[in-house]
Amino acid sequence: MALIVVLLIGRATKLQNNLTISHISNPQVTAWSQYPQAQFQSAKEPEKKSQNVIKSPVKINKPVARYVTTQAFAQYRPNYQVASVDPSNYGERYAQDVNGVIVNNQPIIVLHETGYSASSAINFFQVAHTDESVQASYHALIKLDGTVVYLVPPENRAFGAANSVFETPEGVETVQTNPSLPASVNNFAYHVSLETPPDSYDASSQQTHSGYTEAQYNSLAWLIAQSQVPDHRITTHHLVDRSGKKVDPINFDGNKFLSLLNTYRQIKPIYRVSK
């Protein structure tokens, strides 16, 4: 199936540093179980588990195509870790917003960076926080050496972006789940962060940021290749942020990432419509 290039509207028309956006025709509602799962790292084909997955409140249309992983994906096997996160730093995905309106957003993937070391971020997530404005987490984190750290299960809502909106050609998407906090994309987002290189701690621009390692780009593409989230619903913290304070991931090479992603997964038609 052909990929159609589309442009984001609003504050930006592409992911930071030329991350071009492509689109799959007639996208179906995506189940949360179709995000990357930690057990996918197993050498054996994992059994599909759905008992803990929050069911979509809308009918899921039968897809005409889906992503499948490639031989290149099978040959790349990054190291991985699983780290616990304090329950105060993540929550459930809601089927309704604070006003009782049913929400059925298709999932997105939001790319971040840690700002400091991976260990400092993990340590923060493992500490209980009673202040809701401080609570934070990612679903996964990728270290400088390419190690994938699984943190919050994909069926849960990680607190990766506070005041945030995802812009599409059809309009903006955001969900308010707490009447005391601004609306955000967290309810339908999968948050992945890249560890910041040591020489770029506190960096605020591309000129002061040295970028990410080849291993990080490969592991990021490998991780996202396991999902059914289309390219045009992959974005950055900078693009969804509405606080005006978030600029990550700084110096991210979107073209390199998409090239690797397309190496690790491809579109496969599920059925053909008879003429």
C-alpha positions as CSV (number, residue, x, y, z in Angstrom):
1,M,0.0,0.0,0.0
2,A,1.4,3.3,-1.0
3,L,2.3,5.8,1.8
4,I,1.0,9.3,1.2
5,V,3.0,12.3,2.5
6,V,0.9,14.7,4.6
7,L,1.7,17.9,6.5
8,L,0.9,18.7,10.1
9,I,-0.9,22.0,10.6
10,G,-0.5,24.6,13.4
11,R,2.8,25.4,15.1
12,A,4.9,23.0,12.9
13,T,4.5,21.1,9.7
14,K,7.0,18.4,10.5
15,L,8.6,16.7,13.4
16,Q,11.6,18.5,14.7
17,N,14.6,18.4,12.3
18,N,12.7,17.3,9.2
19,L,10.8,14.3,10.5
20,T,8.5,13.9,7.5
21,I,5.0,12.6,8.1
22,S,3.4,9.8,6.1
23,H,-0.2,8.6,6.2
24,I,-1.9,5.2,5.8
25,S,-5.3,5.5,4.0
26,N,-8.4,4.7,6.1
27,P,-6.6,4.3,9.4
28,Q,-8.5,2.1,11.9
29,V,-8.9,2.6,15.6
30,T,-5.8,1.2,17.2
31,A,-6.0,-0.9,20.3
32,W,-3.6,-0.1,23.2
33,S,-2.2,-3.7,22.9
34,Q,-0.8,-2.7,19.5
35,Y,1.8,-0.5,21.2
36,P,5.3,-2.0,21.8
37,Q,5.2,-4.6,24.6
38,A,8.1,-5.6,26.8
39,Q,7.5,-9.3,26.2
40,F,8.2,-8.8,22.5
41,Q,11.9,-8.9,23.4
42,S,11.6,-12.6,24.0
43,A,13.3,-14.9,21.5
44,K,10.1,-16.9,21.4
45,E,6.9,-15.6,19.8
46,P,4.9,-14.3,22.8
47,E,1.3,-15.2,23.4
48,K,-1.1,-12.3,22.9
49,K,-2.5,-11.1,26.2
50,S,-5.6,-9.0,26.1
51,Q,-7.2,-9.4,29.5
52,N,-5.5,-6.3,30.9
53,V,-6.0,-4.1,27.9
54,I,-8.6,-1.3,28.1
55,K,-11.1,-1.9,25.4
56,S,-12.0,0.9,23.0
57,P,-15.4,2.3,23.5
58,V,-16.0,2.4,19.8
59,K,-16.2,-0.4,17.2
60,I,-12.9,-1.2,15.7
61,N,-13.1,-1.4,11.9
62,K,-11.4,-4.2,10.1
63,P,-8.1,-2.9,8.8
64,V,-7.1,-3.2,5.2
65,A,-3.4,-3.2,6.0
66,R,-1.1,-3.5,9.0
67,Y,2.6,-3.1,9.8
68,V,4.7,-6.2,9.9
69,T,8.3,-6.4,11.1
70,T,11.1,-7.2,8.6
71,Q,14.1,-9.5,8.6
72,A,16.3,-6.4,9.5
73,F,14.1,-6.1,12.7
74,A,14.6,-9.8,13.5
75,Q,18.4,-9.4,13.2
76,Y,18.6,-6.4,15.5
77,R,18.2,-7.4,19.2
78,P,19.0,-4.6,21.6
79,N,19.6,-5.2,25.3
80,Y,16.7,-4.4,27.5
81,Q,15.7,-3.8,31.1
82,V,12.4,-3.6,33.0
83,A,12.3,-0.9,35.7
84,S,9.4,-0.4,38.1
85,V,7.7,3.0,38.4
86,D,5.9,4.3,41.5
87,P,2.1,4.1,41.1
88,S,1.8,7.8,41.8
89,N,3.6,8.6,38.6
90,Y,1.2,6.9,36.1
91,G,-2.5,6.0,35.9
92,E,-5.3,4.4,34.0
93,R,-6.4,5.3,30.5
94,Y,-9.8,6.8,30.6
95,A,-12.8,5.9,28.3
96,Q,-14.4,9.3,29.2
97,D,-13.1,12.8,29.8
98,V,-13.9,14.9,32.9
99,N,-17.2,15.9,31.4
100,G,-18.3,12.3,30.7
101,V,-17.7,12.6,27.0
102,I,-16.5,9.3,25.4
103,V,-13.0,9.6,24.0
104,N,-11.8,7.3,21.2
105,N,-8.6,8.9,20.0
106,Q,-6.2,6.8,18.0
107,P,-2.9,6.3,19.8
108,I,0.1,8.6,19.1
109,I,3.8,8.2,20.0
110,V,5.5,11.1,21.6
111,L,9.3,11.3,21.5
112,H,11.3,12.9,24.4
113,E,14.7,13.2,25.9
114,T,15.7,12.8,29.6
115,G,17.6,16.1,30.1
116,Y,20.0,14.3,32.3
117,S,21.1,10.6,32.7
118,A,18.8,7.7,32.2
119,S,19.4,6.6,35.8
120,S,18.4,10.0,37.2
121,A,15.1,9.8,35.2
122,I,14.4,6.3,36.4
123,N,15.2,7.2,40.0
124,F,12.7,10.1,39.8
125,F,10.0,7.9,38.4
126,Q,10.5,5.4,41.3
127,V,9.9,8.0,44.0
128,A,6.3,8.7,45.1
129,H,5.1,12.2,44.3
130,T,1.9,13.5,45.9
131,D,2.0,16.8,43.9
132,E,0.1,16.0,40.7
133,S,2.0,18.8,38.9
134,V,5.3,16.9,39.6
135,Q,4.3,13.4,38.8
136,A,6.0,12.2,35.6
137,S,6.9,9.0,33.6
138,Y,7.6,7.5,30.2
139,H,6.5,4.2,28.8
140,A,10.0,3.4,27.7
141,L,13.5,4.9,27.7
142,I,16.5,4.3,25.4
143,K,20.0,4.6,26.9
144,L,23.0,5.9,25.1
145,D,24.2,2.3,24.3
146,G,20.8,1.5,22.8
147,T,19.5,-0.5,25.8
148,V,15.6,-0.3,25.9
149,V,14.2,0.3,29.4
150,Y,10.6,-0.6,29.7
151,L,8.9,1.5,32.4
152,V,5.1,1.9,32.3
153,P,3.0,-0.8,30.6
154,P,1.4,0.5,27.4
155,E,-2.1,-0.1,28.6
156,N,-1.5,2.5,31.3
157,R,-1.3,6.3,31.0
158,A,2.2,7.6,31.5
159,F,2.5,11.2,32.6
160,G,4.8,12.3,29.8
161,A,3.2,15.6,28.6
162,A,1.3,18.0,30.8
163,N,-0.4,20.9,28.9
164,S,-0.4,19.4,25.4
165,V,-2.3,19.1,22.1
166,F,-1.8,16.9,19.1
167,E,-2.5,18.7,15.8
168,T,-3.8,16.9,12.7
169,P,-5.3,18.1,9.4
170,E,-8.7,17.3,10.8
171,G,-8.2,19.4,14.0
172,V,-6.6,19.2,17.4
173,E,-6.7,16.2,19.8
174,T,-6.4,16.5,23.6
175,V,-8.2,15.0,26.6
176,Q,-8.7,16.4,30.1
177,T,-8.8,13.7,32.7
178,N,-8.2,15.8,35.8
179,P,-10.3,18.9,36.4
180,S,-7.4,20.5,38.3
181,L,-4.9,20.2,35.4
182,P,-4.9,21.3,31.7
183,A,-5.9,18.8,29.0
184,S,-3.1,16.7,27.6
185,V,-2.3,14.0,25.1
186,N,-1.4,11.5,27.8
187,N,-4.6,9.5,27.6
188,F,-3.8,8.3,24.0
189,A,0.0,8.7,24.0
190,Y,2.9,6.3,24.2
191,H,5.9,8.2,25.5
192,V,9.4,7.2,24.6
193,S,12.5,9.1,25.7
194,L,16.1,9.2,24.5
195,E,18.9,9.5,27.1
196,T,20.6,12.9,26.8
197,P,24.3,12.8,26.1
198,P,26.4,14.0,29.1
199,D,27.9,16.9,27.2
200,S,24.4,18.2,26.5
201,Y,22.9,18.4,30.0
202,D,20.9,21.6,30.3
203,A,21.2,22.2,26.5
204,S,18.5,24.4,25.1
205,S,19.4,24.6,21.4
206,Q,20.7,22.5,18.6
207,Q,24.0,24.4,18.8
208,T,24.6,23.3,22.3
209,H,23.3,19.7,21.9
210,S,25.5,16.9,20.5
211,G,22.7,14.6,19.4
212,Y,22.0,10.9,19.9
213,T,23.9,7.8,19.2
214,E,23.4,5.4,16.3
215,A,22.4,2.7,18.8
216,Q,19.7,5.0,20.2
217,Y,18.2,5.6,16.7
218,N,18.3,1.9,15.9
219,S,16.7,0.9,19.2
220,L,14.0,3.6,18.9
221,A,13.1,2.5,15.4
222,W,13.2,-1.1,16.5
223,L,10.8,-0.4,19.4
224,I,8.3,1.6,17.4
225,A,8.4,-0.9,14.5
226,Q,6.5,-3.3,16.8
227,S,3.5,-0.9,17.0
228,Q,0.6,-0.2,14.6
229,V,0.9,3.5,15.1
230,P,1.3,5.1,11.6
231,D,4.2,7.5,10.9
232,H,1.9,10.6,10.8
233,R,1.0,10.0,14.5
234,I,4.5,10.0,15.7
235,T,5.5,13.4,17.1
236,T,7.7,15.1,19.6
237,H,7.3,16.7,23.1
238,H,8.2,20.0,21.6
239,L,5.4,19.8,19.0
240,V,2.6,18.8,21.4
241,D,3.6,21.1,24.3
242,R,1.4,24.1,25.0
243,S,3.4,25.4,28.0
244,G,6.0,27.0,25.7
245,K,8.8,25.4,27.8
246,K,9.5,22.0,26.2
247,V,12.0,21.8,23.3
248,D,12.9,18.1,23.4
249,P,14.1,16.0,21.8
250,I,16.7,18.6,20.8
251,N,18.8,17.9,17.6
252,F,16.7,14.9,16.7
253,D,17.3,13.6,13.1
254,G,13.8,12.8,11.9
255,N,14.9,11.6,8.4
256,K,17.4,9.1,9.9
257,F,14.7,7.8,12.3
258,L,12.1,7.4,9.6
259,S,14.5,5.7,7.3
260,L,15.4,3.1,10.0
261,L,11.7,2.7,10.9
262,N,10.9,1.9,7.3
263,T,13.7,-0.7,7.4
264,Y,12.3,-2.4,10.4
265,R,8.7,-2.5,9.4
266,Q,6.6,-2.5,6.2
267,I,2.9,-2.3,5.2
268,K,1.2,-5.6,4.4
269,P,-2.3,-5.7,3.0
270,I,-4.7,-7.9,4.9
271,Y,-7.3,-8.4,2.2
272,R,-8.3,-7.0,-1.2
273,V,-11.6,-5.6,-2.2
274,S,-13.1,-7.5,-5.2
275,K,-13.6,-5.4,-8.3
